[in-house]
Amino acid sequence: MRNGSGAKDSMYAKAAILGIKYWKEVLTACLLLCLLLFIVFFGGLPSQSRDVHVVTPEVRQWEPIVRDAAKKAGLDEKYIPVLLSIIMQESGGTAADVMQSSESAGLPPGSITDPAASIQQGVKHWKNMLQTAEKLGITDLSTIIQSYNYGPGWLYYIKEHGGVGTEELNKQFSIAHTKSASCGWRSPYCYGDYTYSAKVMRYLDRMQGSLSGDSLFQQVMGEALKYEKWPYSWGGETPSTSFDCSGLMKWAFAAAGVHLPRTAEEQYRYTTRITEKELRPGDLIFFTGTSNHAFISHVGLYVGNGMMYNSNSDGVGYSDLNKPVWREKIYGYGRIPAGGS
């Protein structure tokens, strides 16, 4: 017995000596083990900078298609941020049925597999909700947004319950229409998502004053879109002649009270130099080598997500700046000076 006890004491002594000798390594191993356990049980490290209510680039990439669909549907441009916020809530911009609009067309969920078709149907559904709300005298935006999820029946319900939705009314409507006994965290409110409008409104609040809410960009883009698919016209600078690249910029910015000089090269000199990382919708992108008439030979309006709106040999419309035909010829970027007129 004494021999066994002595062997154990010797083993512990050796372990203690090794622990002292390699204490740094032991401490590091313990810290790494604690970090691993934290990640396993809590899902990762806390982040103070993460903002879950920001509309992502995956959503913003669809803005040109949303704008086009809204224009064709006759919707006011003020609803562009609403539609983008809806996309953020519905799919984060990554699903094929990007606006989850299949059901509004009477189809099973996920039936629409083309994002552009999903946006067209989603815009149509939103327009129908707006028209129903107008007919019923409902003007509260959050209430109308909830109808994108609940359908028009929600608006008729709210008409009889004060005209403005609340979370409690959302729950009452949901539970009255639910056909399922359990649906996870939303139980027993299993019809739709009773928190839908609150989520979309948080995204919308963050959108205001950003990409699609910028006043100058809104005005310029609103004018420029009137001439989408018009033919390119060398020297053209008015609707009576159609437009060349700089003529379109000059005309569209004039509608917003900014009077640019006439040519792309003059517009380059007029604007303030910025870097590619500083680009935001409403800035100008300048090119060289697209023709031999001038060193700065082309200009387009940046609209976000690697896209520009311009007049080129294919006519007036959107162009992908990531394509080599454009990317390789970018010369610089310009911003309208503060107070420019």
Sequence and secondary structure as in RCSB ss.txt:
>XXXX:A:sequence
MRNGSGAKDSMYAKAAILGIKYWKEVLTACLLLCLLLFIVFFGGLPSQSRDVHVVTPEVRQWEPIVRDAAKKAGL
DEKYIPVLLSIIMQESGGTAADVMQSSESAGLPPGSITDPAASIQQGVKHWKNMLQTAEKLGITDLSTIIQSYNY
GPGWLYYIKEHGGVGTEELNKQFSIAHTKSASCGWRSPYCYGDYTYSAKVMRYLDRMQGSLSGDSLFQQVMGEAL
KYEKWPYSWGGETPSTSFDCSGLMKWAFAAAGVHLPRTAEEQYRYTTRITEKELRPGDLIFFTGTSNHAFISHVG
LYVGNGMMYNSNSDGVGYSDLNKPVWREKIYGYGRIPAGGS
>XXXX:A:secstr
 HHHHHHHHHHHHHHHHHHHHTHHHHHHHHHHHHHHHHHHHHSS   SS  TTS  HHHHTTHHHHHHHHHHHT 
 GGGHHHHHHHHHHHTTT SSSTT  TGGGT  TT    HHHHHHHHHHHHHHHHHHHHHHT   HHHHHHHHHH
 HHHHHHHHTTTSS  HHHHHHHHHHH   S  GGGTT  SS TTHHHHHHHHHHHHTTSTTT HHHHHHHHHHG
GGTT  B TT EETTTEE HHHHHHHHHHTTT    SSHHHHHHHSEEE GGG  TT EEEEESS SS SEEEEE
EEEETTEEEEEETTEEEEEETTSHHHHTTEEEEEE  TT  
